[in-house]
């Protein structure tokens, strides 16, 4: 496996490559990532809704959701939260701040499109009719809870979430096999689901799925609307994700494994015997 220091050095070229992609490629790959995360969300909710014991349902959901990031990393796509690690390449002056923000912007838009596609397919394609429409009711309940939390709570849960997501990405980069990558990412993602943390891209699926279900299944909600989605959830969660992934993991590992390398003085040159 790659050591943490090797992961940090290897990511420099990864971040550089991501920022050099054409905008069209960024968006297409980001759409795939949004779809992968959303499909994992559909599966996790479908499994959980059939289990009546809440704690067991949460555990099963946590065991299924990591398949989303597994598809993102193994199949090849662009995920906004994982791309917060591009800050490492910026701090090493391999990528400009402008190039990083450009990548974030178009990948974020692509993730949103991909998530919406799956939400539309799931709601209007009849997937949410499972278990006597219980899947639709669960989608609305999840969305209601997400738009009802205080701004600060959403921010903190966003920080904690992307701390774990970026650690999952980091651990997967330590592996040199597909199985190793999946094993490496699995536990941190399971932890964020079990702990109820907030992931901006996942919420691009979860909350619109609830919104679409309101009209399609005749469910009422006093708090769920597009305004509450953006203002009370997506904005604070996105800010929190950036702080957790970029500010804590990215900057922290750059400082630990790349910046400090420059502070270590070179070893003195050894003089061959008989030359002094």
C-alpha positions as CSV (number, residue, x, y, z in Angstrom):
1,X,0.0,0.0,0.0
2,X,1.0,3.7,-0.4
3,X,2.1,5.5,2.8
4,X,0.3,8.7,3.8
5,X,3.3,10.7,2.5
6,X,3.1,8.9,-0.8
7,X,-0.6,9.6,-1.0
8,X,0.0,13.3,-0.5
9,X,2.7,13.4,-3.2
10,X,0.6,11.3,-5.6
11,X,-2.4,13.6,-5.2
12,X,-0.5,16.6,-6.5
13,X,-0.7,15.2,-10.1
14,X,-4.3,14.0,-9.5
15,X,-5.4,17.5,-8.5
16,X,-3.5,19.0,-11.4
17,X,-5.1,16.6,-13.8
18,X,-8.6,17.3,-12.5
19,X,-8.2,21.0,-13.1
20,X,-6.9,20.5,-16.6
21,X,-10.0,18.6,-17.8
22,X,-12.2,20.4,-20.3
23,X,-15.4,21.8,-18.8
24,X,-17.5,19.4,-20.8
25,X,-15.5,16.4,-19.4
26,X,-15.8,17.8,-15.9
27,X,-19.6,18.1,-16.2
28,X,-20.1,14.7,-17.7
29,X,-18.0,13.0,-15.1
30,X,-19.7,15.0,-12.4
31,X,-23.1,14.0,-13.6
32,X,-22.0,10.3,-13.3
33,X,-20.8,11.0,-9.7
34,X,-24.1,12.6,-8.8
35,X,-26.0,9.6,-10.2
36,X,-23.8,7.2,-8.4
37,X,-24.3,8.9,-5.0
38,X,-28.1,9.2,-5.7
39,X,-28.5,5.6,-6.7
40,X,-26.7,4.6,-3.4
41,X,-29.2,6.8,-1.6
42,X,-32.2,5.1,-3.3
43,X,-30.8,1.7,-2.3
44,X,-30.0,2.7,1.3
45,X,-33.5,4.2,1.8
46,X,-35.2,1.2,0.2
47,X,-33.4,-1.2,2.5
48,X,-34.0,0.8,5.6
49,X,-37.7,1.5,5.0
50,X,-38.5,-2.3,5.1
51,X,-36.9,-2.6,8.6
52,X,-39.1,-1.6,11.5
53,X,-36.3,-1.3,14.2
54,X,-34.8,2.2,13.7
55,X,-31.3,1.3,14.8
56,X,-31.1,-1.8,12.6
57,X,-32.5,0.2,9.7
58,X,-29.8,2.9,10.2
59,X,-27.1,0.2,10.3
60,X,-28.3,-1.4,7.1
61,X,-28.5,2.0,5.4
62,X,-24.9,2.6,6.5
63,X,-23.7,-0.7,5.0
64,X,-25.3,0.1,1.6
65,X,-24.5,3.8,1.1
66,X,-20.7,3.4,0.6
67,X,-21.4,1.7,-2.7
68,X,-21.9,5.3,-4.0
69,X,-18.4,6.4,-3.3
70,X,-17.1,3.0,-4.5
71,X,-18.6,3.7,-7.9
72,X,-17.3,7.2,-8.0
73,X,-13.7,6.2,-7.3
74,X,-13.5,2.9,-9.2
75,X,-15.7,3.7,-12.2
76,X,-14.1,7.1,-12.6
77,X,-16.1,10.3,-12.0
78,X,-15.9,13.8,-10.4
79,X,-17.3,14.4,-6.9
80,X,-17.4,17.9,-5.5
81,X,-16.7,16.8,-1.9
82,X,-13.8,14.6,-2.8
83,X,-12.4,17.4,-5.1
84,X,-12.1,19.6,-2.0
85,X,-8.7,17.9,-1.7
86,X,-7.5,19.8,-4.7
87,X,-6.4,22.4,-2.1
88,X,-3.3,20.2,-1.7
89,X,-2.2,21.0,-5.3
90,X,-3.0,24.7,-4.8
91,X,-0.9,24.9,-1.6
92,X,2.0,23.3,-3.5
93,X,1.5,25.9,-6.3
94,X,0.8,23.2,-8.9
95,X,-2.8,24.5,-9.4
96,X,-4.1,28.1,-9.2
97,X,-7.0,29.0,-6.8
98,X,-9.0,30.1,-9.9
99,X,-8.5,26.7,-11.5
100,X,-9.6,24.9,-8.3
101,X,-12.7,27.1,-8.0
102,X,-13.6,26.5,-11.6
103,X,-13.4,22.7,-11.1
104,X,-15.5,23.0,-7.9
105,X,-18.2,25.1,-9.7
106,X,-18.7,22.9,-12.7
107,X,-18.4,19.6,-10.8
108,X,-20.9,20.9,-8.3
109,X,-23.3,21.8,-11.1
110,X,-22.8,18.4,-12.7
111,X,-23.3,16.6,-9.4
112,X,-26.6,18.5,-9.0
113,X,-27.8,17.5,-12.5
114,X,-26.9,13.8,-11.9
115,X,-28.6,13.7,-8.5
116,X,-31.8,15.3,-10.0
117,X,-31.9,12.8,-12.8
118,X,-32.0,9.9,-10.4
119,X,-34.5,11.7,-8.1
120,X,-36.8,12.2,-11.1
121,X,-36.4,8.6,-12.3
122,X,-37.0,7.2,-8.8
123,X,-40.1,9.3,-8.1
124,X,-41.8,9.4,-11.5
125,X,-40.6,5.9,-12.7
126,X,-42.5,4.2,-9.9
127,X,-39.5,3.1,-7.8
128,X,-41.0,5.0,-4.8
129,X,-44.2,2.9,-4.9
130,X,-42.3,0.1,-3.1
131,X,-43.8,-1.2,0.1
132,X,-47.1,0.5,-0.5
133,X,-45.6,4.0,-1.1
134,X,-43.6,3.8,2.1
135,X,-40.5,4.7,0.2
136,X,-42.1,7.9,-0.9
137,X,-43.2,8.7,2.6
138,X,-39.7,8.0,3.9
139,X,-38.2,10.3,1.2
140,X,-40.4,13.1,2.4
141,X,-39.6,12.4,6.1
142,X,-35.9,12.5,5.3
143,X,-36.2,15.7,3.4
144,X,-38.3,17.3,6.1
145,X,-35.7,16.5,8.7
146,X,-32.9,17.9,6.6
147,X,-34.6,21.3,6.0
148,X,-35.7,21.6,9.5
149,X,-32.4,21.6,11.3
150,X,-30.8,24.9,12.4
151,X,-28.2,26.5,10.1
152,X,-25.4,25.9,12.6
153,X,-26.3,22.2,13.0
154,X,-26.3,21.7,9.2
155,X,-22.9,23.5,9.0
156,X,-21.3,21.3,11.7
157,X,-22.7,18.1,10.3
158,X,-21.4,19.2,6.9
159,X,-17.9,19.6,8.4
160,X,-17.9,16.3,10.1
161,X,-19.3,14.6,7.0
162,X,-16.7,15.7,4.5
163,X,-13.9,15.2,7.0
164,X,-14.9,11.5,6.8
165,X,-15.5,11.5,3.1
166,X,-12.1,13.0,2.3
167,X,-10.5,10.5,4.8
168,X,-12.3,7.8,2.9
169,X,-10.9,9.1,-0.4
170,X,-7.5,9.4,1.1
171,X,-7.6,5.8,2.4
172,X,-8.7,4.5,-0.9
173,X,-5.7,6.2,-2.6
174,X,-3.5,4.2,-0.2
175,X,-4.6,0.9,-1.8
176,X,-3.2,-0.5,-5.1
177,X,-6.1,-2.9,-5.8
178,X,-9.8,-2.3,-6.5
179,X,-10.7,-4.5,-3.5
180,X,-8.3,-2.5,-1.3
181,X,-9.8,0.8,-2.4
182,X,-13.4,-0.4,-1.6
183,X,-12.3,-1.7,1.8
184,X,-10.5,1.6,2.5
185,X,-13.4,3.8,1.8
186,X,-16.1,1.7,3.3
187,X,-15.8,2.3,7.1
188,X,-15.5,6.1,7.0
189,X,-18.6,6.4,4.8
190,X,-20.5,4.0,7.0
191,X,-19.6,6.2,10.0
192,X,-21.0,9.3,8.4
193,X,-24.3,7.7,7.6
194,X,-24.6,6.1,11.1
195,X,-23.8,9.5,12.7
196,X,-26.3,11.4,10.6
197,X,-23.8,13.8,9.1
198,X,-24.7,16.0,6.0
199,X,-23.3,15.5,2.5
200,X,-24.2,18.2,0.0
201,X,-24.2,15.9,-3.1
202,X,-26.3,13.3,-1.3
203,X,-28.7,16.0,-0.3
204,X,-29.0,17.0,-3.9
205,X,-30.8,13.7,-4.3
206,X,-32.5,13.3,-0.9
207,X,-34.3,16.6,-0.7
208,X,-35.5,16.9,-4.4
209,X,-36.7,13.3,-4.1
210,X,-38.8,14.4,-1.2
211,X,-40.0,17.5,-3.0
212,X,-41.0,15.5,-6.1
213,X,-42.8,13.0,-3.9
214,X,-45.1,15.7,-2.4
215,X,-47.1,16.2,-5.6
216,X,-46.7,12.8,-7.1
217,X,-47.9,10.9,-4.0
218,X,-50.2,13.6,-2.5
219,X,-48.1,14.1,0.7
220,X,-48.2,17.4,2.5
221,X,-45.3,19.3,4.2
222,X,-45.3,22.7,5.8
223,X,-41.5,23.1,5.8
224,X,-40.3,21.4,2.6
225,X,-39.9,23.6,-0.5
226,X,-37.2,24.6,-2.9
227,X,-36.3,27.7,-0.8
228,X,-35.8,25.7,2.4
229,X,-33.8,23.2,0.4
230,X,-31.2,25.8,-0.7
231,X,-31.2,28.2,2.2
232,X,-31.6,25.9,5.2
233,X,-29.7,22.9,4.0
234,X,-27.6,23.1,0.8
235,X,-25.8,26.3,1.6
236,X,-24.7,25.5,5.2
237,X,-23.9,21.9,4.3
238,X,-21.8,22.9,1.3
239,X,-19.9,25.4,3.4
240,X,-19.4,22.8,6.1
241,X,-18.2,20.2,3.5
242,X,-15.6,22.7,2.2
243,X,-14.4,23.4,5.7
244,X,-14.2,19.7,6.6
245,X,-12.6,18.5,3.3
246,X,-10.6,21.4,2.2
247,X,-9.8,23.2,5.4
248,X,-9.2,20.3,7.7
249,X,-8.2,17.2,5.7
250,X,-6.6,18.9,2.7
251,X,-4.7,21.7,4.5
252,X,-3.9,19.4,7.4
253,X,-2.3,16.6,5.3
254,X,-0.5,19.2,3.1
255,X,1.1,20.6,6.3
256,X,1.9,17.2,7.7
257,X,3.4,15.6,4.6
258,X,4.4,18.2,2.1
259,X,5.1,21.6,3.7
260,X,7.1,20.1,6.6
261,X,9.3,18.3,4.1
262,X,10.7,21.7,3.1
263,X,11.6,22.5,6.7
264,X,13.8,19.4,7.2
265,X,17.4,20.3,6.4
266,X,19.2,18.2,3.9
267,X,21.5,15.5,5.4
268,X,25.2,16.6,5.3
269,X,27.2,15.2,2.4
270,X,29.2,12.2,3.5
271,X,32.9,12.5,2.7
272,X,34.4,9.3,1.4
273,X,37.1,7.7,3.5
274,X,40.6,9.0,2.6
275,X,39.3,12.3,1.1
276,X,39.6,14.4,4.2
